[in-house]
């Protein structure tokens, strides 16, 4: 198990390093570049490159297990890939005119279907299908689906500064990895962790951004791992916490809270370029 975790993590690192090396060719075109919070032009859709480590993890999970054992890993990999594509569509064609879920709902009521709403609706469908594929049944399909969809949304909400999403994601990923995701789901989690470690270096240097594609992917990975790993009480608690944080985000700015709280501000700025 340790060997599998190490090989998956290293594989994710190598694939991400190669993807970043060739990112300019892979993600060419003006739509892939945006100005960040400091007005610097960065590769804003680079988070889609995390699909490489996802593939590494899925292949590692194939080693010595049955088709039934591959179900969790296969479901995780499929879910995060679709979530990533939904985020990429929003990155490339979305408008920031509608902010938050409430803003997208208002646009929908006014007869405008935003890419953000497509992403949100698609996330719900993917979450429910993934919870079923992982093995949840009955009401727990709804709870599990909510965890996956809300985790992806939360990762998006945090992705306003370099490294912020990663600094929340890594503790969650390591905690879930320690719980041992059943059905060989761990290789996907560890491979993405390896890839994200390499990505984080470039992100903190303000060369790349996760974008909605990368944030969606990261959120879906830990959300699916939680659905596979946690018991009913813990999963329900996770869903309630994510739902509460989502409601809070509609009322107050997470960035404002972080800036006003010295320990959080220090952690948020840790490793970031001056």
RAPE-V434326 format. One record per residue. N is the residue number from 1. RES is the residue in one small letter. SS is DSSP state (a for helix, b for strand, c for the rest). NEAR is the number of other C-alpha atoms within 10 Angstrom. Layout:
n={N;N}
res={RES;RES}
ss={SS;SS}
near={NEAR;NEAR}
This chain:
n={1;2;3;4;5;6;7;8;9;10;11;12;13;14;15;16;17;18;19;20;21;22;23;24;25;26;27;28;29;30;31;32;33;34;35;36;37;38;39;40;41;42;43;44;45;46;47;48;49;50;51;52;53;54;55;56;57;58;59;60;61;62;63;64;65;66;67;68;69;70;71;72;73;74;75;76;77;78;79;80;81;82;83;84;85;86;87;88;89;90;91;92;93;94;95;96;97;98;99;100;101;102;103;104;105;106;107;108;109;110;111;112;113;114;115;116;117;118;119;120;121;122;123;124;125;126;127;128;129;130;131;132;133;134;135;136;137;138;139;140;141;142;143;144;145;146;147;148;149;150;151;152;153;154;155;156;157;158;159;160;161;162;163;164;165;166;167;168;169;170;171;172;173;174;175;176;177;178;179;180;181;182;183;184;185;186;187;188;189;190;191;192;193;194;195;196;197;198;199;200;201;202;203;204;205;206;207;208;209;210;211;212;213;214;215;216;217;218;219;220;221;222;223;224;225;226;227;228;229;230;231;232;233;234;235;236;237;238;239;240;241;242;243;244;245;246;247;248;249;250;251;252;253;254;255;256;257;258;259;260;261;262;263;264;265;266;267;268;269;270;271;272;273;274}
res={x;x;x;x;x;x;x;x;x;x;x;x;x;x;x;x;x;x;x;x;x;x;x;x;x;x;x;x;x;x;x;x;x;x;x;x;x;x;x;x;x;x;x;x;x;x;x;x;x;x;x;x;x;x;x;x;x;x;x;x;x;x;x;x;x;x;x;x;x;x;x;x;x;x;x;x;x;x;x;x;x;x;x;x;x;x;x;x;x;x;x;x;x;x;x;x;x;x;x;x;x;x;x;x;x;x;x;x;x;x;x;x;x;x;x;x;x;x;x;x;x;x;x;x;x;x;x;x;x;x;x;x;x;x;x;x;x;x;x;x;x;x;x;x;x;x;x;x;x;x;x;x;x;x;x;x;x;x;x;x;x;x;x;x;x;x;x;x;x;x;x;x;x;x;x;x;x;x;x;x;x;x;x;x;x;x;x;x;x;x;x;x;x;x;x;x;x;x;x;x;x;x;x;x;x;x;x;x;x;x;x;x;x;x;x;x;x;x;x;x;x;x;x;x;x;x;x;x;x;x;x;x;x;x;x;x;x;x;x;x;x;x;x;x;x;x;x;x;x;x;x;x;x;x;x;x;x;x;x;x;x;x;x;x;x;x;x;x;x;x;x;x;x;x}
ss={c;a;a;a;a;a;a;a;a;a;a;a;a;a;a;a;a;a;a;a;a;c;a;a;a;a;c;c;c;a;a;a;b;b;b;c;c;c;c;c;b;b;b;c;c;a;a;a;a;a;a;a;a;a;a;a;a;a;a;a;a;c;c;c;c;c;c;c;c;c;a;a;a;a;a;a;a;a;a;a;a;a;a;a;a;a;a;a;a;a;a;a;a;c;c;c;c;c;c;a;a;a;a;a;a;a;a;a;a;c;c;c;c;c;a;a;a;a;a;a;a;a;a;a;a;a;a;a;a;a;a;a;a;a;c;c;c;c;a;a;a;a;a;a;a;a;a;a;a;a;a;a;a;a;a;a;a;a;c;c;c;c;c;a;a;a;a;a;a;a;a;a;a;a;a;a;a;a;c;c;c;c;c;c;c;a;a;a;a;a;a;a;a;a;a;a;a;a;a;a;a;a;a;a;c;c;c;b;c;c;a;a;a;a;a;a;a;a;a;a;a;a;a;a;a;a;a;a;a;c;c;a;a;a;a;a;a;a;a;a;a;a;a;a;a;a;a;a;a;a;a;c;c;a;a;a;a;a;a;a;c;a;a;a;a;a;a;a;a;c;c;c;c;c}
near={10;7;8;18;20;15;19;29;25;20;23;31;25;17;23;26;19;12;22;19;11;11;17;13;10;12;17;11;10;9;13;17;20;18;12;18;10;8;8;12;14;17;26;26;25;27;25;24;25;30;24;20;31;30;21;26;31;26;16;22;24;16;11;9;11;10;10;9;16;20;19;28;30;24;21;29;28;17;24;32;22;18;31;30;19;23;31;26;17;21;23;18;11;16;12;13;10;16;14;18;17;13;17;22;18;14;17;13;10;9;9;12;14;21;21;26;22;16;24;21;14;17;29;20;15;22;31;22;18;29;28;19;18;24;15;19;13;8;9;18;21;18;23;32;27;28;32;33;28;28;31;30;23;21;24;22;20;19;18;17;19;28;27;22;23;23;15;13;20;16;11;16;24;15;12;20;21;11;14;16;22;17;20;24;30;29;30;31;31;28;33;30;27;24;28;28;19;17;26;21;16;17;26;20;14;21;18;25;30;32;25;32;32;31;31;33;32;31;27;32;28;26;32;30;28;25;31;26;21;16;11;13;9;13;21;18;14;22;23;16;14;20;17;11;15;18;14;12;17;14;9;10;12;16;17;10;12;15;15;11;10;11;10;14;15;12;14;20;16;14;15;16;10;6}
